[in-house]
């Protein structure tokens, strides 16, 4: 008895997985044009001989996909074709389907002269240039075959990149057709699951598991450790911190996570007997103490506060609830905090103190130009 007939069996509604085969190296039987953006924009609007088709792919929020093709008939009116693909595919797959179907359509339309297919997906165009094993292989091979058939009829094929969202009429026509196609159900169901889709699904599952593990691990930490740093909603890699030298960036992230080489942490991991401040022997060398109270770094702290004020960061006071977490969690405070660490030995292990002090005397040691460039990238 088959597995799909047993009582309570889970039935796979898909048509299996996209298959790949060993293929001989093959170049695309035609021309592939990828021009700089401005030149590509101008070329897209130019008049060209033969038949011009525009293709596009779309994926809706519910996961359904579709491809669209647009072209002008001999009377100059726009015509479109919609290819619904259903779920289990990615935009990458839909873009390749659009190219292949456009080349097939060119054979059906007939006529003479070259055939040009314009699309905005660089990933799909790149895939057409090789037939190795991987996502989209079968569609690329079908597109090669269709181009060879046109070539056998004396019709040169050109695949041309066009920048998207530029108001180019042919591209807009294909885009709308692709969206309409995605909203329709394909005949015979969605078919096989593409490798691009399964790869993304696997990545999302692994990411969700890592986030779940991290949330559980953080929940097991002490209340004090949880308050050391509160990440912003939708946190991602900070380009300003990424531009800093490794050792300074490392100290910065250690402060954020509560693992900096300071008295409270070193005593907790039994690396030293006392949690007292190494500067003026305050009873507790904590993140709060170093950022808001330690007399050893009064001058550097003044510079820190001035830098925070210039970028509009309100300076929390030591009397507030967890002011260190507020400051370390503010995205605009990164550069000022990195400069503070560069000017001090806060968070340095005892063996690194002399070297850190020397670095602190060099104004350009950690690359202010790089940080300013990173800030431009983040703002822009």
VENLIN-V945592 format. One record per run of one state. SS is the DSSP state (alpha for helix, beta for strand, coil for the rest). FROM is the first residue (numbers start at 1). TO is the last residue. If there is no record, write none. Layout:
[[SS,FROM,TO] [SS,FROM,TO]]
//
This chain:
[[coil,1,16] [beta,17,17] [coil,18,30] [beta,31,33] [coil,34,36] [alpha,37,44] [coil,45,50] [beta,51,59] [coil,60,64] [beta,65,72] [coil,73,77] [beta,78,86] [coil,87,90] [alpha,91,109] [coil,110,114] [beta,115,119] [coil,120,121] [alpha,122,127] [coil,128,136] [alpha,137,152] [coil,153,156] [beta,157,161] [coil,162,168] [alpha,169,182] [coil,183,192] [beta,193,193] [coil,194,194] [alpha,195,219] [coil,220,222] [alpha,223,227] [coil,228,238] [alpha,239,242] [coil,243,245] [alpha,246,257] [coil,258,262] [alpha,263,268] [coil,269,286] [alpha,287,292] [coil,293,294] [alpha,295,310] [coil,311,322] [alpha,323,328] [coil,329,330] [alpha,331,343] [coil,344,349] [alpha,350,360] [coil,361,367] [alpha,368,379] [coil,380,380]]
//
